[in-house]
Amino acid sequence: MTDPIAFLLACVAVLFVPGPTNTLLAASGAASGVRRALKLPLAELIGYSIAIWTMSLLISPFVHQSSLLSNALRLACAGYLIWSAIHLWREGADALASSEPISFMRILIVTLLNPKGALFAFVIIPHLGARDFAAAWPYLAAHACITVAASLFWIGLGALVGKGVRAHAGAGVIRRVGASALGVFAILLTSATLRAG
């Protein structure tokens, strides 16, 4: 996707749409506020960077040759999302999840396993498949800026919603809603993989 406008629109559409990472960012903002969650955009940025580079450099040649490997990677991602959903749900039950933000490492791992990473590596960010990294850098920099903006948006949205919800239902409800959303994403990913396979 070498057209800069199409690239930017694709990045905005993919990064701002609700997904596993955005769900956790919103849950963190809701549970503990914006200030305590400000380190989390860096975790998302690191997660996407590792995922994009790993897929472009190491996995791309094998995935294109093996649908079995492609499906196995998708199912592994879905499995991690299910584990994360269960963990987040249990936090909601424990003292109404306290007011601790989602951990840096959890955001990093969920982002690393987020199927959006494959979309960026194989479809949206140009020149990576051709190993033309000098031409890819401006796109990677723009992707990084949009990633941070989307992270801050979801943290802020979560904080706004959380103020009202905490007053009526407690932080545990916020995390359980986030856990339910992660479970839905895992089911959708598994279903799509099984249909494709």
C-alpha positions in Angstrom: 0.0 0.0 0.0 2.3 2.7 -1.3 -0.2 5.5 -1.6 0.4 7.6 1.5 -3.2 8.6 1.9 -4.5 5.1 1.6 -1.8 3.9 4.0 -2.7 6.5 6.6 -6.4 5.7 6.3 -5.7 2.0 6.6 -3.6 2.5 9.7 -6.2 4.7 11.4 -9.0 2.2 10.6 -7.1 -0.8 11.9 -5.5 0.9 15.0 -8.6 2.7 16.2 -11.1 -0.2 15.7 -11.8 -2.1 18.9 -9.6 -5.1 19.3 -7.7 -7.1 22.0 -5.1 -4.4 22.8 -7.6 -1.5 22.7 -9.9 -3.4 25.0 -7.1 -3.8 27.6 -6.0 -0.1 27.2 -9.6 1.0 27.8 -10.0 -1.3 30.8 -6.7 0.1 32.2 -7.8 3.7 31.7 -11.2 2.9 33.2 -9.8 1.2 36.3 -6.9 3.5 37.1 -7.2 6.7 35.0 -5.1 8.2 32.3 -2.0 9.1 34.2 -1.3 5.6 35.6 -1.8 4.1 32.1 0.5 6.4 30.2 3.3 3.9 29.9 1.1 1.4 28.1 1.3 3.1 24.6 5.0 2.2 24.6 4.1 -1.4 25.3 1.8 -1.5 22.3 4.4 0.2 20.1 7.1 -2.4 21.1 4.6 -5.2 20.6 3.7 -4.2 17.1 7.3 -3.4 16.2 8.4 -6.9 17.3 5.5 -8.6 15.5 5.9 -6.6 12.3 9.6 -7.2 12.0 9.4 -10.9 13.0 6.7 -11.6 10.5 8.4 -9.7 7.7 11.8 -11.1 8.2 11.4 -14.6 9.6 7.8 -15.9 9.2 6.6 -14.4 5.9 8.5 -16.9 3.6 7.1 -19.9 5.5 3.5 -18.6 6.0 3.1 -18.1 2.3 4.2 -21.7 1.7 2.1 -23.4 4.4 -1.5 -22.9 5.2 -1.1 -25.3 8.2 1.5 -23.0 9.7 -0.7 -19.9 9.1 -3.6 -21.6 10.8 -1.5 -22.8 13.7 -0.3 -19.2 14.3 -3.8 -17.9 14.3 -5.0 -20.6 16.8 -2.0 -19.9 19.1 -3.0 -16.2 19.1 -6.6 -17.1 19.8 -5.5 -19.3 22.7 -3.5 -16.5 24.3 -6.5 -14.2 23.9 -8.7 -16.7 25.7 -6.1 -17.1 28.5 -5.9 -13.3 28.8 -9.7 -13.0 28.9 -9.9 -15.6 31.8 -7.2 -13.8 33.7 -8.9 -10.4 33.2 -12.3 -11.9 34.3 -10.7 -13.3 37.5 -9.2 -9.9 38.3 -12.7 -8.5 38.0 -13.8 -10.9 40.7 -10.9 -10.1 43.1 -11.8 -7.1 45.1 -13.4 -5.6 42.1 -10.1 -5.6 40.4 -8.6 -2.9 42.7 -7.4 0.1 40.8 -4.2 -1.3 39.3 -3.6 -0.6 35.6 -3.2 -3.5 33.2 0.5 -4.5 33.2 3.0 -3.3 30.6 4.0 -6.9 29.8 0.4 -7.9 29.2 -0.2 -5.1 26.7 3.1 -6.0 25.0 2.2 -9.7 24.7 -1.4 -9.2 23.6 -0.2 -6.7 21.0 2.6 -9.1 19.9 -0.1 -11.8 19.3 -2.7 -9.4 17.9 -3.7 -10.5 14.4 -3.5 -6.8 13.4 0.3 -7.2 13.4 0.1 -9.7 10.5 -2.2 -7.2 8.6 0.5 -4.5 9.0 3.4 -6.8 8.1 1.8 -8.5 5.1 -0.6 -5.9 3.7 -0.5 -2.4 4.9 3.1 -1.4 5.4 4.7 -1.4 2.0 8.2 -2.5 1.0 8.7 -5.0 3.9 7.9 -8.0 1.7 10.5 -6.8 -0.8 13.0 -6.3 2.0 13.3 -2.6 0.9 13.7 -1.3 4.5 15.0 2.1 3.5 11.7 2.8 1.7 9.7 1.3 4.5 11.0 3.6 7.3 8.6 6.6 6.6 5.7 4.2 6.7 6.9 2.5 9.9 7.4 6.0 11.6 3.9 7.0 10.6 2.5 3.7 11.9 4.3 4.3 15.2 2.8 7.8 15.6 -0.7 6.5 14.8 -0.2 3.6 17.2 0.5 6.0 20.1 -2.4 8.2 19.2 -4.8 5.3 19.1 -3.5 4.0 22.5 -4.0 7.4 24.1 -7.5 7.6 22.6 -8.5 4.2 24.1 -7.0 4.9 27.5 -8.8 8.3 27.6 -12.1 6.8 26.4 -11.8 4.1 29.1 -11.1 6.7 31.8 -14.1 8.7 30.7 -16.4 5.7 30.8 -14.8 4.4 33.9 -15.6 7.5 36.0 -19.3 6.9 35.5 -19.2 3.1 35.8 -17.0 3.2 39.0 -19.5 5.4 40.7 -22.2 2.8 40.1 -20.8 -0.6 39.6 -17.1 -0.8 40.5 -13.9 -1.5 38.5 -14.6 -5.2 38.5 -17.4 -4.7 35.9 -15.1 -2.8 33.7 -12.5 -5.6 33.6 -15.2 -8.2 33.1 -16.6 -6.3 30.1 -13.0 -6.2 28.7 -12.6 -9.9 29.4 -15.8 -10.6 27.5 -14.6 -8.6 24.5 -11.3 -10.5 24.5 -13.2 -13.8 24.5 -15.3 -12.7 21.6 -12.2 -11.7 19.6 -10.7 -15.1 20.4 -13.8 -16.9 19.2 -14.0 -14.9 16.0 -10.3 -15.6 15.2 -10.7 -19.3 15.9 -13.9 -19.5 13.8 -12.3 -17.7 10.9 -9.3 -20.0 11.1 -11.4 -23.1 11.1 -13.5 -21.9 8.2 -10.3 -21.1 6.2 -8.7 -24.4 7.0 
